Amino acid sequence: MDLAYIPSPSTGVKYLGPIPLRGYALCIIIGVFLAVWLGGRRWVARGGLPGTVADIAIWAVPFGLVGGRLYHVVTTYEPYFGEGGNWVDAFKIWEGGLGIWGAIALGAVGAWIGCRRRGIPLPAYADAVAPGIAFAQAIGRWGNWFNQELYGRATDLPWALKIDADPTIGRVGGTYHPTFLYESLWCVGVALLVLWADRRFKLGHGRAFALYVAAYTVGRGWIEYMRIDEAHHILGLRLNVWTSIVVFLAAVAYMVISARRVPGREEVVEPAAEAARAESAPDTEGDPDAEGGGATPEDPGTSTAPDSGPEAGPGDAGSAPEPSAWKKR
């Protein structure tokens, strides 16, 4: 009996003339553009300037790629520095191998540098880009599909992933759990959760980002448990399961402590944006015709109210304007 399954691409690279188009790299690039676009819209909605998120991403993205690769190489060093390994392969990022933990950690360092140069708080920037990062991960996971890697245990479910045999790398053909798909869908759910919670509770001071981290690690923990690729184990659990547990606890602790210390959301996220708005606002200071009909507390005699004559009483038209008419912006 024929089983239904998800087919895998026969190759992860196509050529446009002499130029290779690699599926793994394409997924990462699309994810980055989506994260920057969505983050930019959220940043402007919070009062920041257009282009700020993209400018800081110039620092964050390269740092993140280096951090993701470093984490992968350090925690899976055997193919590069073990017996029969080739250290040059550690630089072949297009072949797959980016650890999200290293990407977020070192990417945050790059973002901190960019934020510091523009004088804006890193937590506010992190809140703006958090859902976009989750969407980027959802797209990036499809790079594993192109490379036929990081799948789960064997299964005959209708949505099983068909993997081709490759004796050169010890890959056994068959149908397996598509853990890349599980994580992709989970990341979409995380992004939607952060968008909803941020709108509902006005999360600020890094708490939207912390919610993204906490929600992602919950899914990564059980998905990681399903994978069968080589990994280091500690007390019977894969290293990334332990990492998920530790990072989850840290994210939850941050949300609780931050909510107590600095409740609410930042009123100003980018001082340069506030200065630009102040400069563009019409200057009514000192304009006698701007408000109050030209009457001020210092010069009540300039009132333009009609003169009702000597018989006018205090409550008649000839009385001085109300104090509210003297107020300035």
VMD Tcl script that draws the C-alpha trace (Angstrom):
set ca {
  {0.00 0.00 0.00}
  {1.34 3.43 -1.00}
  {1.77 5.84 1.88}
  {1.20 9.56 1.66}
  {4.24 11.63 2.54}
  {5.93 15.00 2.07}
  {8.56 14.70 -0.68}
  {12.03 16.17 -0.22}
  {13.76 18.21 -2.93}
  {16.17 16.18 -5.00}
  {18.72 18.94 -4.57}
  {19.11 21.98 -2.37}
  {20.69 24.16 -5.05}
  {19.69 25.43 -8.46}
  {21.91 27.28 -10.90}
  {21.08 30.51 -12.64}
  {23.85 30.29 -15.20}
  {27.05 30.15 -13.12}
  {25.31 31.54 -10.03}
  {24.18 28.95 -7.44}
  {20.81 29.58 -5.76}
  {20.79 27.63 -2.52}
  {17.48 26.91 -0.85}
  {18.93 27.14 2.66}
  {20.41 30.59 2.07}
  {17.27 31.78 0.27}
  {15.09 30.88 3.26}
  {17.38 32.81 5.61}
  {17.41 35.88 3.35}
  {13.61 35.92 3.02}
  {13.26 35.54 6.77}
  {15.63 38.44 7.47}
  {13.77 40.75 5.08}
  {10.43 39.83 6.66}
  {11.74 40.41 10.18}
  {13.18 43.82 9.26}
  {10.02 44.87 7.44}
  {7.66 43.88 10.26}
  {10.01 45.21 12.92}
  {10.21 48.54 11.10}
  {6.44 48.91 11.03}
  {6.17 48.10 14.72}
  {8.99 50.50 15.57}
  {7.33 53.40 13.77}
  {4.02 52.56 15.47}
  {5.80 52.90 18.81}
  {7.10 56.32 17.93}
  {10.43 55.55 16.27}
  {11.83 56.75 12.97}
  {11.47 54.82 9.68}
  {14.70 53.07 8.76}
  {15.98 52.65 12.32}
  {15.29 48.91 12.47}
  {17.03 48.33 9.14}
  {20.04 50.40 10.22}
  {20.46 48.39 13.41}
  {19.88 45.14 11.52}
  {23.07 45.90 9.58}
  {24.84 45.20 12.86}
  {22.56 42.51 14.27}
  {22.25 40.19 11.24}
  {25.99 39.58 10.60}
  {26.60 39.11 14.32}
  {23.68 36.70 14.45}
  {24.94 34.62 11.52}
  {28.40 34.36 13.07}
  {26.93 33.49 16.47}
  {24.62 30.86 15.02}
  {27.46 29.21 13.14}
  {29.80 29.33 16.12}
  {27.22 27.65 18.35}
  {26.70 24.89 15.80}
  {30.42 24.28 15.24}
  {31.23 24.28 18.97}
  {28.39 21.93 19.93}
  {28.82 19.71 16.85}
  {32.56 19.88 16.30}
  {33.14 16.28 15.15}
  {32.50 16.85 11.40}
  {34.97 19.72 11.42}
  {37.67 18.95 13.97}
  {37.08 15.28 14.78}
  {38.66 12.25 13.16}
  {38.33 12.55 9.38}
  {36.79 16.01 9.69}
  {37.68 19.04 7.59}
  {37.92 22.36 9.41}
  {37.31 24.26 6.18}
  {33.73 22.93 6.16}
  {33.05 25.02 9.26}
  {32.85 28.04 6.96}
  {30.35 26.44 4.56}
  {27.29 27.99 6.13}
  {25.18 27.26 3.04}
  {25.35 23.55 3.82}
  {23.32 24.13 6.96}
  {24.16 24.42 10.60}
  {23.01 27.53 12.48}
  {22.24 27.35 16.18}
  {19.41 29.68 17.13}
  {20.82 30.14 20.62}
  {24.11 31.53 19.30}
  {22.31 33.57 16.64}
  {20.10 35.32 19.21}
  {22.90 35.81 21.73}
  {25.49 37.30 19.39}
  {22.80 39.02 17.32}
  {21.76 40.82 20.50}
  {25.34 42.05 20.87}
  {25.23 43.47 17.35}
  {21.83 45.04 18.04}
  {23.19 46.57 21.25}
  {26.01 48.20 19.30}
  {23.57 49.58 16.75}
  {21.18 50.81 19.43}
  {23.96 52.46 21.38}
  {25.12 54.34 18.29}
  {21.61 55.74 17.83}
  {20.93 56.35 21.50}
  {17.91 54.06 21.82}
  {17.15 51.36 24.43}
  {17.87 47.80 23.36}
  {14.77 46.34 25.14}
  {12.45 48.59 23.13}
  {14.12 47.54 19.89}
  {13.93 43.86 20.90}
  {10.19 44.19 21.56}
  {9.64 45.66 18.10}
  {11.48 42.90 16.23}
  {10.41 39.91 18.37}
  {7.45 38.67 16.27}
  {9.43 39.25 13.08}
  {12.24 37.05 14.38}
  {9.73 34.28 15.05}
  {8.36 34.57 11.51}
  {11.93 34.54 10.18}
  {12.61 31.31 12.05}
  {9.45 29.79 10.58}
  {10.74 30.53 7.08}
  {14.33 29.60 7.87}
  {13.35 26.11 9.02}
  {12.38 25.29 5.44}
  {16.08 25.46 4.65}
  {16.39 22.16 6.53}
  {13.83 20.71 4.12}
  {16.00 21.68 1.16}
  {19.03 20.05 2.81}
  {17.13 16.94 4.01}
  {18.34 17.38 7.58}
  {17.12 17.63 11.17}
  {14.17 15.26 10.86}
  {12.60 13.15 13.58}
  {11.93 9.51 14.25}
  {10.61 7.15 11.59}
  {6.85 7.27 11.05}
  {4.20 6.27 8.53}
  {1.89 9.22 9.24}
  {0.34 10.86 6.16}
  {2.50 13.95 6.70}
  {5.73 11.98 7.09}
  {8.81 13.41 5.38}
  {10.44 11.31 2.67}
  {14.22 11.27 3.08}
  {16.52 9.93 0.36}
  {19.33 7.56 1.26}
  {22.88 8.93 1.09}
  {25.56 6.41 2.14}
  {28.31 9.02 1.87}
  {27.00 10.79 4.99}
  {25.32 7.78 6.58}
  {21.78 8.91 5.83}
  {19.20 6.14 5.77}
  {16.25 6.59 3.45}
  {12.68 6.34 4.71}
  {9.81 8.42 6.05}
  {10.33 10.43 9.21}
  {8.65 13.05 11.38}
  {9.08 16.46 9.67}
  {10.39 18.26 12.71}
  {11.35 21.21 10.54}
  {7.65 21.63 9.72}
  {6.60 21.24 13.35}
  {9.00 23.97 14.41}
  {8.02 26.21 11.49}
  {4.35 26.04 12.45}
  {5.21 26.52 16.13}
  {7.18 29.69 15.30}
  {4.20 31.09 13.38}
  {2.08 30.48 16.46}
  {4.68 32.17 18.67}
  {4.72 35.24 16.41}
  {0.93 35.52 16.49}
  {0.95 35.09 20.27}
  {3.44 37.93 20.73}
  {1.48 40.21 18.38}
  {-1.74 39.54 20.29}
  {-0.23 39.84 23.76}
  {1.63 43.04 22.86}
  {-1.56 44.63 21.57}
  {-3.62 43.38 24.50}
  {-1.24 44.12 27.38}
  {1.01 46.87 25.93}
  {4.20 44.96 26.67}
  {7.32 47.05 27.04}
  {10.88 47.13 28.37}
  {11.81 43.85 26.65}
  {8.84 41.81 27.83}
  {7.48 41.14 24.32}
  {10.88 39.72 23.39}
  {10.99 37.67 26.59}
  {7.55 36.25 25.77}
  {8.82 35.23 22.33}
  {11.83 33.51 23.91}
  {9.74 31.69 26.52}
  {7.12 30.52 24.02}
  {9.73 29.39 21.49}
  {11.69 27.35 24.03}
  {8.55 25.44 25.06}
  {8.09 24.23 21.50}
  {11.79 23.69 20.88}
  {11.98 21.43 23.91}
  {9.45 18.84 22.73}
  {10.47 19.09 19.07}
  {14.12 18.59 19.97}
  {13.13 15.47 21.88}
  {11.79 13.97 18.64}
  {14.94 14.49 16.58}
  {17.35 11.65 15.87}
  {20.40 13.49 14.53}
  {23.64 13.25 16.49}
  {23.74 15.44 19.59}
  {25.48 15.65 22.93}
  {23.48 14.34 25.89}
  {23.51 15.38 29.54}
  {21.71 13.15 32.05}
  {19.89 11.46 29.20}
  {18.59 14.66 27.57}
  {19.89 16.36 24.45}
  {21.95 19.49 25.01}
  {19.38 21.70 23.28}
  {16.63 20.40 25.56}
  {18.61 21.56 28.57}
  {19.31 24.86 26.83}
  {15.58 25.30 26.22}
  {14.80 24.69 29.89}
  {17.42 27.16 31.15}
  {16.49 29.87 28.63}
  {12.77 29.41 29.34}
  {13.30 29.94 33.07}
  {15.47 32.99 32.41}
  {12.85 34.53 30.09}
  {10.01 33.99 32.57}
  {12.10 35.43 35.40}
  {12.86 38.50 33.28}
  {9.17 39.08 32.52}
  {8.21 38.88 36.20}
  {11.05 41.06 37.51}
  {10.75 43.59 34.70}
  {6.99 43.98 35.18}
  {7.55 44.80 38.84}
  {10.44 47.21 38.33}
  {9.30 49.07 35.19}
  {5.61 48.41 34.50}
  {3.97 49.63 31.33}
  {5.65 50.57 28.07}
  {8.33 53.12 27.18}
  {6.90 56.56 26.42}
  {9.88 57.48 24.25}
  {11.71 54.81 22.24}
  {13.86 57.05 20.04}
  {14.86 60.53 21.22}
  {15.76 61.56 17.66}
  {12.18 60.91 16.58}
  {10.85 63.13 19.36}
  {13.27 65.88 18.39}
  {12.24 65.61 14.73}
  {8.56 65.89 15.63}
  {9.24 68.89 17.87}
  {11.07 70.68 15.06}
  {8.32 70.01 12.55}
  {5.50 71.13 14.88}
  {4.13 74.69 14.17}
  {5.63 77.27 16.53}
  {2.78 79.23 18.11}
  {4.86 80.56 21.01}
  {4.77 84.33 20.94}
  {2.12 84.56 18.20}
  {-0.63 86.86 19.58}
  {-3.14 85.56 17.05}
  {-2.49 81.82 17.69}
  {-4.85 81.44 20.65}
  {-6.92 83.61 22.95}
  {-7.81 86.28 20.39}
  {-4.67 88.25 21.23}
  {-5.49 88.61 24.93}
  {-2.96 87.40 27.49}
  {-2.89 87.62 31.26}
  {-0.08 90.14 31.00}
  {-2.00 92.39 28.57}
  {-5.74 92.10 29.24}
  {-6.35 95.52 27.73}
  {-5.91 94.16 24.24}
  {-9.14 92.17 24.42}
  {-11.11 92.33 21.21}
  {-14.45 91.88 22.98}
  {-16.97 94.57 21.93}
  {-17.34 97.58 24.23}
  {-20.81 97.54 25.74}
  {-20.41 100.98 27.28}
  {-20.30 102.13 30.88}
  {-23.43 100.19 31.78}
  {-21.86 96.82 31.00}
  {-21.61 94.61 34.07}
  {-18.97 92.12 35.08}
  {-20.85 89.28 33.42}
  {-21.58 91.14 30.17}
  {-19.79 91.04 26.86}
  {-17.30 93.68 27.92}
  {-15.75 91.50 30.62}
  {-12.23 90.11 30.23}
  {-11.81 86.71 28.51}
  {-11.85 83.54 30.56}
  {-8.40 82.37 31.79}
  {-8.71 79.27 29.57}
  {-8.39 81.53 26.55}
  {-4.98 82.71 27.74}
  {-3.35 79.31 27.93}
  {-0.49 78.51 25.58}
  {0.63 75.15 24.30}
}
mol new
graphics top color blue
foreach p $ca { graphics top sphere $p radius 0.5 }
foreach p [lrange $ca 0 end-1] q [lrange $ca 1 end] { graphics top cylinder $p $q radius 0.2 }
display resetview
